[in-house]
């Protein structure tokens, strides 16, 4: 389960390794395809983004098992996120490593879906 002040891994090629969740929009607990406000905690050197900056992100993996509408359960081993651009709801990076939740597609983040390898 991911709450406020939880740490997430970043799945794109922006150079961000770890982020910390500051706010979850619309709920108190994060869920697949939730919009969250994050601060960057661990960033590779010589990148566009810097440590401490604020960005919005989309939750694409959760450790907590998630029960779907067709009664199947899905869970991952890490909490992961994709960083979004400041003004738009499109990813900041140009690649996404690994799979993402199917609920990201249902929420309308089609750019993330096309960049990811496959949906789970």
Buried (B, 14 or more C-beta within 10 A) or exposed (E): EBEBEBBBBBBBBBBBEBBBBEEBEEEEEBBBBBBBBBEBBBBEEEEEBEEEBEBBBBBBBBEEEBEEEEEEEBEBEEBBBBBBEEEEBEBBBEEBBBBBBBBBBEBEBEBBBEBBEEEE
